[in-house]
Amino acid sequence: MNTGEDSQGLRKIIDFSRLISIFILAVHFYLTCYGAFEHWGLTASITDRIIANLAKVSWLTGIFKPKLAALIFLIVSLMGAKGKKDEKANRKGIAAYLVAGLLVYGLSFLVLYLNGTYGKLAILYIGLTAIGYLLILTGGTRLSRLIHLNLKKDIFNTKNETFPQEERLLENEYSINLPAKYHHKSKIKDSWINVINPFRGLLVAGTPGAGKSYFVIRHIIDQHLRKGFSMFLYDFKYDDLTRLAYNKLLKYRHNYKVKPKFFVINPDNPSYTHRCNPLYPESMEDITDAIESARTIMLGLNREWIKKQGDFFVESPVNFLTAIIWYLKKYQGGRYCTLPHVIELMQAEYDHLFAILEREKEIRALINPFISAWQNNAKAQLEGQIASAKIGLARLASPQLYWVLNGNDFTLDVNNPEEPKIICVGNNPQKLQTYGAVLSLYISRMIKLVNQKGQLKSSLIFDEFPTIFFNNMDSLIATARSNKVSTTLAVQDFSQLRKDYGKEQADVITGIVGNVISGQVTGDTAKRLSENFGKIMQDRQSTTLNSSDTSVSKSTQLDFAIPAAKIASLSSGEFVGFVADNPDQKISLKMFHAEVQNDHEAIKLEEESYVDLPMIAKVTPEDVQANYEKIKTQVRELIASELEKLVKTEKVSEEGKENKEPDHGGTQTDELQQDPKQESKKKHRKSKSRKQRPTLPKQKAVQQENEQQQAVSY
């Protein structure tokens, strides 16, 4: 590389140094092997006098000093050597040359102690020393050809893509703090992932096995229960997280001012589940609550409808289900306002059902399109409007679900300061289509009660969030911050969220959260995260080789701090992301790429000491079946009772009309006989008035009794 020095002068100095080294070595051979040179006739008086004067110099006397001096001058000459650069130069080969040369060069004096003639020993000594010298010269020359490139040590550009991260532990009464380690400039440093404001939403992403539950969610459960949070936990793979939450509550129960109660909803095992009615009438203040509940159930049962909201055949089943829910809410103070009763009532015959529903004034506008279709014999349209609701809800008509949904062991106001609760809702991956809609209804009703002022701080944790449906999750994250509601959503991939919630709503959810922790993800999710993390200044180095020189240029440029390819290759327990801060607790280094530290041995020992979830009540299959039959009987009695009232009302109404008609004796008969058109018009008006009501037609007493018996048999 041309640095401005006199290249010719430098080369002369190198050559002169090597010449001095050879000259010293030659003088050493002459002095050491003088007898052999004399025997060969290679001595002269003038040469003897010159070398005798040189021998007076101390570092030319003996065996070791002159050889060391020659070696030093050789090394000096090699320091300035510029051989042709070869990136394939082998370090091991160069080292072998140097080591062998030094050994032969340094130990060649041992030959002088052997028995033999002067000539033979001299030749052997001079030859071995020369060979060692040449080996050192060859190794040194090849060493100058070796190219040292840092890029070859860091082929994945790992050092350049590191950045300083938060090493302080920042805590408050709401924070989540994860211990971690990160790499920075070839060093491993301790750090902390400080989620100091979980109320701004926390999104945990990662493919199966990335460590979402083990490295992140278990810390959230532990720390929030330790800090006195009420909690709602959706446990997709029941009972992994539920068992953890129960044992942590036993450990930290003393930290609460009011001891919280622990509740479990698990449709798979009636003996280990509490019973809760998500439609209990006191929680529904007006018909809009019924509309929201109906929408949650129907969209949870038919995920494809999420992308078709507003369509006729989507809104019709929602309105129909809303009417039934609100009717049962108003009927006898909500005595039968449960989802099982809704399902059973929906299966009634249309003429009976419409006659009953029409009696409730608040839902007449909702059922009017269905009644019109029934009266106009548009049965195909009516089935299209209603059948999808009936078919979907029929999947929920199981005795076990009826047992869980028809009870009032607790209410869903999780963060009630007077009665704080820890509620764990378990799902079953094998029954996802059945349980998903029911659990979504629980969550929908719970969130409405939680997101209110003056309540206890609460933590809502949803493992595998896309397996349930909640229509206003973005609104919850946006508005619940002031009400101290922490929301944690765990997803495998953003594409999974788009598939189940639709692109628009999924983009809003992923864009509105303030804290993101992501393990290994691929595709568009990794690309989007990489773009969100932004770019940092990185060093760049390029090397140019020619026949006699090597040119190295260095520069800096902006590039992605965490490329998408690196996010797609993260190990289990390794996470990237960013956190949000508070006005009074600033975090300058919000971005992180670190490995969360878990004490695996301690966790294993702790899990071995966990107690099992308690049995709630001993429930037999007979109890479950009896509850199932009881609900069916109650609905049949409701229908029969309302039909009986309806018949009596019509009978009284008809008798009243007959009493009001004037009695003109035979004159009226004569007039009708004289004017048959009036009699025809009167019959037409009566027939028309009957068609306007989807109630039972006027019948004789025997027919009324038969109709009632048919309704009861239903």
C-alpha positions in Angstrom: 0.0 0.0 0.0 1.5 3.3 -1.1 1.9 5.5 2.0 4.2 8.2 0.5 7.6 6.8 1.6 10.5 6.3 -0.8 9.8 2.7 -1.9 13.2 2.3 -3.6 15.0 3.4 -0.5 12.9 1.1 1.8 13.7 -1.8 -0.5 17.4 -1.0 -0.3 17.3 -1.0 3.4 15.6 -4.4 3.5 18.1 -5.9 1.1 21.1 -4.4 3.1 19.7 -5.8 6.3 19.4 -9.3 4.8 22.9 -8.9 3.4 24.3 -8.1 6.8 22.5 -11.2 8.2 24.2 -13.4 5.6 27.6 -11.8 6.2 27.4 -12.3 9.9 26.5 -15.9 9.3 29.4 -16.4 6.9 31.9 -14.9 9.4 30.5 -17.2 12.0 31.0 -20.3 9.8 34.7 -19.2 9.0 35.5 -18.7 12.7 33.7 -21.8 13.9 34.9 -24.2 11.2 38.4 -22.6 10.6 40.1 -26.0 10.7 38.0 -27.4 8.0 38.5 -24.3 5.8 42.2 -24.6 6.3 42.1 -28.3 5.4 40.3 -27.4 2.2 42.8 -24.7 1.4 40.2 -21.9 1.6 42.2 -19.6 3.9 44.3 -16.6 3.2 46.5 -14.3 5.3 44.7 -11.2 4.5 41.3 -12.9 5.1 42.6 -14.1 8.5 43.7 -10.7 9.5 40.3 -9.1 8.6 38.3 -11.7 10.3 40.6 -11.6 13.3 39.8 -7.9 13.7 36.1 -8.6 13.4 36.3 -11.4 16.0 37.2 -8.8 18.5 33.5 -7.6 18.4 31.8 -9.3 21.3 28.6 -10.4 19.5 30.6 -12.2 16.8 32.3 -14.5 19.3 31.1 -17.9 20.3 28.4 -20.0 18.7 25.1 -18.4 19.9 25.7 -14.7 19.7 26.5 -14.4 16.0 23.7 -16.8 15.0 21.2 -14.6 17.1 22.6 -11.4 15.5 22.1 -13.0 12.0 18.5 -14.0 12.9 17.7 -10.5 14.2 18.8 -8.9 10.9 16.9 -11.5 9.0 13.7 -10.7 10.9 14.2 -6.9 10.3 14.5 -7.6 6.6 11.3 -9.7 6.6 9.3 -7.0 8.3 9.5 -4.8 5.2 8.9 -7.7 2.7 5.9 -7.4 0.4 5.2 -10.7 -1.2 2.4 -11.3 -3.6 -0.8 -11.4 -1.4 -2.5 -14.8 -1.3 -5.8 -15.1 0.6 -5.4 -18.9 0.4 -2.2 -18.8 2.4 -2.2 -21.4 5.1 -1.4 -20.3 8.6 -0.5 -23.9 9.7 2.0 -24.2 6.8 3.7 -20.9 7.6 3.9 -21.9 11.3 5.5 -25.3 10.3 8.2 -23.5 8.2 9.0 -21.1 11.0 9.1 -23.7 13.8 11.1 -26.2 11.9 13.6 -23.5 10.7 14.1 -22.2 14.2 14.7 -25.7 15.6 17.2 -26.7 12.9 18.9 -23.3 13.0 19.1 -23.2 16.8 20.1 -26.9 17.5 22.6 -27.3 14.6 25.5 -26.7 17.0 25.0 -30.2 18.5 26.7 -31.6 15.4 30.0 -30.1 16.6 30.0 -32.5 19.5 29.9 -35.6 17.4 32.9 -37.8 16.6 34.2 -37.3 13.0 36.6 -35.5 10.9 36.7 -31.7 10.7 35.5 -31.6 7.1 32.5 -33.8 7.6 31.3 -32.1 10.8 31.8 -28.6 9.2 29.8 -29.6 6.2 27.0 -31.0 8.3 26.9 -28.0 10.7 27.0 -25.4 7.8 24.4 -27.3 5.9 21.9 -27.7 8.8 22.3 -24.0 9.8 21.8 -22.9 6.2 18.7 -25.1 5.9 17.2 -23.7 9.1 18.0 -20.2 7.9 16.3 -20.8 4.5 13.2 -22.3 6.3 12.9 -19.2 8.4 13.3 -17.0 5.4 10.6 -19.0 3.4 8.1 -18.9 6.4 8.7 -15.2 6.9 8.2 -14.5 3.2 5.0 -16.4 3.1 3.8 -14.7 6.2 3.9 -11.4 4.3 1.5 -12.9 1.8 -1.1 -13.7 4.4 -4.1 -11.5 4.3 -5.9 -10.8 7.6 -9.6 -10.0 6.9 -12.0 -9.3 9.8 -14.9 -10.0 7.5 -14.0 -13.6 7.3 -14.3 -13.9 11.0 -17.8 -12.3 11.0 -19.5 -13.7 7.9 -23.0 -13.0 9.3 -22.1 -9.4 10.2 -23.1 -10.1 13.8 -20.7 -7.5 15.4 -22.0 -4.7 13.2 -25.6 -5.5 13.9 -25.3 -5.1 17.7 -26.2 -1.9 19.5 -26.2 -0.7 23.2 -29.3 -1.8 25.2 -30.8 -0.9 28.5 -28.8 -2.3 31.4 -30.6 -0.6 34.2 -33.4 -2.3 36.2 -36.4 0.1 36.0 -39.3 -0.9 38.2 -42.6 0.5 39.4 -45.8 -0.9 40.9 -47.0 -2.0 37.4 -43.8 -3.0 35.6 -42.7 -6.3 34.0 -39.0 -6.8 34.2 -37.2 -9.6 32.3 -33.5 -10.4 33.0 -31.6 -10.8 29.8 -28.1 -10.9 28.2 -27.1 -9.3 24.9 -24.0 -9.2 22.6 -22.3 -5.9 21.9 -18.9 -5.6 20.1 -17.9 -9.2 20.9 -18.9 -8.9 24.5 -21.8 -10.4 26.4 -23.5 -8.0 28.8 -26.3 -8.2 31.3 -29.5 -6.2 30.5 -33.1 -5.8 31.4 -36.3 -5.7 29.3 -38.3 -3.2 31.2 -42.0 -3.0 30.4 -42.7 -0.2 32.7 -46.1 0.7 31.2 -48.0 -2.5 30.4 -51.3 -0.5 30.2 -50.2 0.6 26.7 -50.6 -3.0 25.5 -48.1 -5.9 25.1 -47.9 -8.0 22.0 -45.9 -11.3 22.3 -45.2 -13.0 19.0 -43.3 -16.2 18.1 -43.6 -19.4 16.3 -44.4 -22.6 18.3 -41.5 -23.4 20.5 -40.1 -19.8 20.5 -40.6 -19.6 24.2 -43.6 -17.1 24.5 -45.1 -18.9 27.5 -42.0 -20.1 29.2 -39.8 -17.0 28.9 -42.4 -14.2 28.9 -45.9 -15.0 30.0 -44.9 -16.9 33.1 -42.9 -13.8 34.2 -46.0 -11.6 33.6 -48.2 -13.9 35.7 -45.6 -14.1 38.5 -44.8 -10.4 38.7 -48.4 -9.1 38.3 -49.7 -11.4 41.0 -46.9 -10.4 43.2 -47.8 -6.7 42.7 -51.5 -7.3 43.6 -53.2 -7.3 40.2 -56.5 -8.9 39.6 -56.3 -11.2 36.5 -58.1 -12.8 33.7 -56.1 -15.6 32.0 -57.1 -17.3 28.8 -55.2 -20.6 28.8 -55.3 -22.2 25.4 -53.5 -25.4 26.4 -55.3 -25.8 29.8 -54.0 -26.3 32.5 -50.4 -25.2 32.0 -50.8 -21.5 32.8 -53.8 -22.0 35.1 -51.8 -24.3 37.4 -49.0 -21.7 37.5 -51.4 -18.9 38.3 -53.0 -20.9 41.1 -49.8 -21.7 42.8 -48.5 -18.1 42.4 -51.7 -16.8 44.0 -51.1 -19.1 47.0 -47.6 -17.6 47.3 -48.6 -14.0 46.9 -52.1 -13.9 48.5 -50.8 -11.8 51.4 -49.9 -9.0 49.1 -53.6 -8.1 48.5 -55.6 -5.8 50.7 -58.7 -8.0 49.9 -57.9 -11.6 49.4 -58.8 -12.5 45.8 -60.8 -15.6 44.9 -59.7 -18.0 42.3 -62.2 -19.2 39.6 -61.8 -21.7 36.7 -63.9 -22.2 33.6 -63.1 -25.6 32.1 -66.0 -27.2 30.0 -64.1 -30.5 29.7 -64.4 -31.4 33.4 -67.5 -30.4 35.3 -66.0 -31.4 38.6 -63.1 -28.9 38.2 -64.9 -25.9 36.8 -67.0 -23.1 38.2 -70.3 -22.2 36.6 -70.9 -18.7 35.2 -73.7 -17.2 33.1 -72.1 -14.7 30.7 -75.6 -13.4 29.9 -76.8 -12.7 33.4 -79.4 -10.0 33.1 -77.9 -7.6 35.6 -74.9 -7.1 33.4 -77.0 -6.1 30.3 -78.2 -2.5 30.8 -79.8 -2.0 27.4 -80.4 -3.9 24.1 -77.0 -2.8 22.7 -75.4 -5.2 25.2 -77.5 -8.0 23.8 -76.5 -7.0 20.2 -72.8 -7.1 21.2 -73.2 -10.5 22.8 -75.0 -11.9 19.8 -72.4 -10.6 17.4 -69.6 -12.1 19.5 -71.2 -15.5 19.5 -72.1 -15.6 15.8 -68.7 -14.3 14.6 -67.0 -16.7 17.0 -68.9 -19.6 15.4 -68.4 -18.4 11.9 -65.0 -16.8 11.5 -65.5 -16.1 7.8 -68.3 -13.6 8.8 -65.7 -11.3 10.4 -64.7 -10.1 6.9 -68.3 -9.9 5.8 -69.8 -7.8 8.6 -72.7 -5.6 7.2 -73.9 -8.3 4.8 -77.6 -9.2 4.8 -77.0 -12.9 5.7 -74.6 -11.9 8.4 -76.6 -9.3 10.1 -79.9 -11.2 10.0 -78.7 -14.1 12.3 -77.2 -11.5 14.6 -80.5 -9.6 14.9 -82.4 -12.8 15.3 -80.2 -14.0 18.2 -80.3 -10.5 19.7 -84.1 -10.6 19.8 -84.1 -14.0 21.6 -81.5 -12.8 24.2 -83.3 -9.6 24.9 -86.7 -11.4 25.2 -85.3 -13.8 27.8 -83.7 -10.9 29.6 -87.1 -9.2 29.9 -89.0 -12.4 30.6 -89.8 -12.7 34.3 -86.8 -10.5 35.3 -84.3 -12.6 33.3 -85.1 -15.9 35.0 -84.1 -17.8 31.9 -81.6 -15.4 30.4 -78.8 -17.9 29.7 -77.1 -19.1 26.5 -78.5 -22.7 26.9 -82.1 -21.3 27.1 -81.4 -19.1 24.1 -80.2 -22.1 22.1 -83.3 -24.2 23.0 -85.8 -21.4 22.4 -84.3 -20.7 19.0 -85.2 -24.3 18.0 -89.0 -23.7 18.4 -91.4 -23.7 15.5 -91.5 -20.4 13.7 -95.2 -19.7 14.2 -94.9 -20.3 17.9 -91.6 -18.5 18.3 -92.7 -15.4 16.3 -96.0 -15.2 18.2 -94.1 -15.2 21.5 -91.4 -12.8 20.5 -93.8 -10.3 19.0 -95.3 -9.7 22.5 -92.0 -7.9 23.5 -92.2 -4.3 22.1 -88.5 -3.6 22.2 -87.6 -6.3 19.8 -90.4 -5.9 17.3 -88.2 -3.9 15.0 -85.6 -6.7 15.0 -88.0 -9.6 14.2 -90.3 -7.7 11.8 -88.3 -8.8 8.7 -88.5 -12.4 9.8 -92.3 -12.2 10.4 -92.8 -10.5 7.0 -90.9 -13.3 5.3 -93.0 -15.9 7.2 -96.4 -14.3 6.4 -95.4 -13.9 2.7 -94.4 -17.5 2.4 -90.8 -16.6 1.7 -89.5 -19.6 3.5 -86.3 -19.9 1.5 -85.3 -16.4 2.5 -86.4 -17.0 6.1 -84.3 -20.2 6.3 -81.3 -18.3 4.8 -81.7 -15.6 7.5 -82.2 -17.9 10.5 -80.8 -21.4 9.6 -77.1 -20.3 9.9 -77.8 -19.1 13.4 -79.6 -22.2 14.4 -77.0 -24.5 12.8 -74.1 -22.7 14.5 -75.6 -22.6 17.9 -76.7 -26.2 17.6 -73.0 -27.1 17.9 -73.1 -25.7 21.5 -76.0 -27.8 22.6 -74.0 -30.2 24.7 -74.7 -31.2 28.3 -71.3 -30.1 29.5 -71.5 -26.6 28.1 -75.1 -26.3 29.4 -73.7 -27.2 32.9 -71.1 -24.5 32.8 -73.2 -21.8 31.2 -76.3 -22.3 33.4 -74.9 -21.2 36.8 -73.9 -18.2 38.9 -70.9 -19.2 41.0 -69.3 -15.8 40.2 -69.6 -12.7 38.1 -67.1 -11.4 35.5 -66.2 -8.1 37.3 -62.6 -9.2 37.7 -61.2 -6.0 39.1 -64.0 -5.2 41.6 -62.1 -3.7 44.6 -64.4 -5.3 47.0 -64.2 -8.8 45.4 -61.0 -9.1 43.3 -60.8 -12.3 41.2 -58.4 -14.4 39.4 -60.3 -16.0 36.6 -58.7 -18.7 34.4 -60.6 -19.8 31.2 -59.4 -23.0 29.7 -59.7 -24.1 26.1 -59.1 -27.4 24.3 -57.3 -27.3 21.0 -59.2 -30.4 19.9 -62.6 -28.6 20.5 -61.6 -25.2 19.3 -64.6 -24.6 17.0 -67.0 -25.5 19.8 -65.5 -23.8 22.8 -64.0 -20.7 21.0 -67.4 -18.9 20.6 -68.4 -19.6 24.2 -65.1 -18.4 25.6 -65.2 -15.3 23.3 -68.6 -14.5 24.9 -67.1 -14.7 28.4 -64.3 -12.4 27.3 -66.6 -9.9 25.6 -68.8 -9.6 28.7 -65.8 -9.5 31.0 -64.1 -6.7 29.2 -67.1 -4.4 29.3 -67.2 -4.8 33.1 -63.4 -4.4 33.6 -63.0 -1.3 31.5 -64.5 1.1 34.1 -63.2 3.8 36.4 -62.5 3.3 40.0 -61.6 -0.4 39.7 -58.6 -2.4 40.9 -55.6 -2.7 38.6 -56.0 -5.7 36.4 -54.0 -7.9 34.0 -55.7 -9.5 31.0 -53.5 -12.3 29.4 -54.6 -14.0 26.2 -52.4 -17.0 25.2 -52.9 -17.8 21.5 -55.2 -14.8 21.1 -56.4 -15.6 17.5 -58.2 -18.7 18.7 -60.9 -16.5 20.2 -62.8 -13.5 18.9 -63.3 -10.2 20.5 -64.6 -7.4 18.2 -63.2 -4.4 20.0 -59.7 -5.4 21.2 -58.2 -2.3 19.6 -60.7 0.0 21.5 -59.8 -1.8 24.7 -56.1 -1.2 24.3 -56.7 2.4 23.3 -59.1 3.3 26.2 -58.3 1.0 29.1 -54.9 2.6 29.9 -56.5 5.2 32.2 -58.4 2.4 33.9 -55.3 0.5 34.7 -56.0 -2.5 32.5 -52.9 -4.3 31.2 -53.5 -6.3 28.1 -51.1 -9.0 26.9 -51.8 -10.7 23.5 -49.8 -13.8 22.5 -49.8 -14.7 18.8 -47.7 -17.0 16.6 -47.6 -14.7 13.6 -49.2 -11.5 12.4 -50.5 -13.5 9.4 -52.4 -15.8 11.8 -54.1 -12.7 13.3 -55.0 -11.4 9.8 -56.5 -14.8 8.9 -58.8 -14.9 11.9 -59.6 -11.2 12.4 -59.3 -9.8 8.9 -56.5 -7.6 7.6 -57.9 -4.2 8.8 -58.6 -5.2 12.4 -55.3 -7.2 12.6 -53.3 -4.3 11.4 -54.9 -2.0 13.9 -54.2 -4.4 16.8 -50.6 -4.9 15.8 -50.1 -1.2 15.2 -51.7 0.2 18.4 -49.7 -1.7 21.0 -46.8 0.2 22.7 -44.7 -2.8 23.7 -43.6 -5.6 21.4 -41.7 -8.8 22.3 -41.0 -11.1 19.4 -39.3 -14.5 19.2 -38.6 -16.3 16.0 -41.1 -15.2 13.2 -40.8 -15.4 9.5 -42.2 -13.8 6.3 -44.0 -10.5 6.4 -44.0 -10.4 10.2 -40.2 -10.5 10.4 -40.0 -7.9 7.6 -42.4 -5.6 9.3 -40.7 -5.8 12.6 -37.3 -5.2 11.0 -38.7 -2.0 9.4 -40.1 -0.9 12.8 -36.8 -1.4 14.5 -35.2 1.0 12.0 -31.5 1.4 11.0 -28.2 2.0 12.8 -24.7 3.1 11.6 -22.6 0.1 10.7 -19.0 -0.2 9.6 -18.2 -1.5 6.1 -14.8 -2.8 4.9 -13.7 -3.8 1.4 -10.4 -5.3 0.2 -8.7 -5.1 -3.2 -5.8 -7.5 -4.1 -3.2 -7.0 -6.9 0.1 -8.6 -7.8 2.1 -6.8 -5.2 -0.2 -4.9 -2.9 -3.5 -5.0 -0.9 -5.9 -2.1 -0.7 -8.4 -1.9 2.3 -11.1 0.7 2.4 -13.4 1.3 5.4 -16.7 3.3 5.5 -19.9 3.6 7.6 -23.5 3.5 6.4 -27.1 3.1 7.7 -28.5 -0.4 7.6 -31.2 -2.4 9.4 -30.4 -2.9 13.1 -32.1 -6.3 13.2 -32.6 -7.7 9.7 -35.6 -9.9 8.9 -33.3 -12.8 8.2 -31.9 -12.6 11.8 -35.4 -12.4 13.3 -36.3 -15.5 11.3 -33.4 -17.4 12.8 -33.7 -16.5 16.5 -33.1 -19.3 19.0 -35.7 -20.3 21.6 -35.6 -17.7 24.4 -34.0 -15.1 22.2 -36.3 -12.1 21.6 -36.3 -8.7 19.8 -38.6 -5.8 20.3 -39.2 -2.4 21.8 -40.8 -1.0 24.9 -42.8 2.1 25.8 -41.9 4.5 28.6 -43.6 7.1 30.9 -43.1 10.8 31.1 -41.6 10.5 34.6 -39.5 7.4 33.7 -37.8 7.8 30.4 -36.1 5.0 28.5 -33.6 6.2 25.8 -32.7 2.7 24.7 -36.1 1.2 24.0 -35.1 -1.4 21.4 -33.6 -4.7 22.4 -32.2 -7.9 21.0 -31.4 -10.2 23.9 -31.8 -13.6 25.4 -34.1 -13.8 28.4 -32.5 -15.6 31.3 -34.5 -18.3 33.2 -33.1 -20.4 36.0 -34.2 -23.7 34.5 -33.2 -25.8 37.5 -35.0 -23.5 40.0 -38.1 -23.5 37.8 -38.1 -27.3 37.5 -37.9 -27.6 41.3 -40.6 -25.1 41.8 -43.0 -26.8 39.4 -42.4 -30.1 41.2 -43.7 -28.5 44.4 -46.8 -27.1 42.8 -50.2 -28.3 44.2 -52.9 -29.5 41.9 -56.0 -27.5 41.1 -58.7 -28.1 43.6 -61.9 -30.0 42.8 -64.8 -27.5 42.8 -67.6 -30.0 43.4 -68.2 -33.7 42.7 -70.4 -33.7 39.6 -71.6 -36.9 38.1 -72.7 -37.5 34.5 -76.2 -37.9 35.8 -76.1 -34.3 37.3 -75.0 -32.9 34.0 -77.7 -34.8 32.1 -80.4 -33.8 34.6 -79.4 -30.1 34.1 -79.6 -30.6 30.3 -83.1 -32.0 30.5 -84.1 -29.4 33.0 -83.3 -26.6 30.6 -85.2 -28.2 27.8 -88.2 -28.7 30.0 -88.1 -25.0 31.2 -88.1 -23.8 27.6 -91.0 -26.1 26.7 -92.9 -24.8 29.7 -92.1 -21.2 28.7 -93.5 -21.8 25.2 -96.6 -23.6 26.4 -97.3 -20.9 29.0 -96.9 -18.0 26.6 -99.0 -19.7 23.9 -101.8 -20.3 26.5 -101.7 -16.6 27.5 -101.8 -15.7 23.8 -104.9 -17.9 23.2 -106.7 -16.5 26.2 -105.9 -13.0 25.1 -107.2 -13.6 21.6 -110.4 -15.2 23.0 -111.1 -12.3 25.3 -110.4 -9.9 22.5 -112.9 -11.7 20.2 -115.5 -11.9 22.9 -115.1 -8.2 23.5 -115.6 -7.4 19.8 -118.8 -9.6 19.6 -120.3 -7.8 22.6 -119.7 -4.4 21.0 -121.5 -5.4 17.8 -125.1 -3.9 17.7 -128.1 -6.3 17.7 -130.6 -5.3 15.0 -132.4 -8.7 14.9 -133.7 -9.8 11.6 -133.2 -6.4 9.9 -129.4 -7.0 9.8 -129.8 -10.4 8.3 -132.2 -9.1 5.7 -129.8 -6.2 4.8 -126.9 -8.7 4.4 -129.0 -10.9 2.3 -129.9 -8.0 0.2 -126.3 -6.7 -0.1 -123.9 -9.7 -0.2 -120.9 -7.5 -1.2 -120.8 -6.0 2.3 -120.7 -9.5 3.8 -117.7 -10.3 1.5 -115.9 -7.2 2.5 -116.4 -7.9 6.2 -115.0 -11.4 5.8 -112.0 -10.0 3.8 -111.2 -7.5 6.6 -111.3 -10.3 9.2 -109.0 -12.5 7.1 -106.6 -9.7 6.6 -106.4 -8.8 10.3 -105.6 -12.5 11.0 -102.7 -12.5 8.5 -101.1 -9.4 10.1 -100.4 -11.3 13.3 -98.1 -14.4 13.4 -100.4 -15.8 16.2 -102.6 -18.8 16.2 -105.8 -18.4 14.2 -109.1 -18.4 15.9 -110.1 -21.9 16.8 -112.7 -23.7 18.7 -112.1 -24.9 22.3 -111.1 -28.4 21.2 -108.6 -27.1 18.7 -107.1 -24.7 21.3 -106.6 -27.6 23.7 -104.9 -29.7 21.0 -102.6 -26.8 20.1 -101.5 -26.4 23.7 -100.8 -30.1 23.9 -98.6 -29.9 20.8 -96.7 -27.0 22.3 -96.1 -28.9 25.5 -94.9 -32.0 23.7 -92.3 -29.8 21.9 
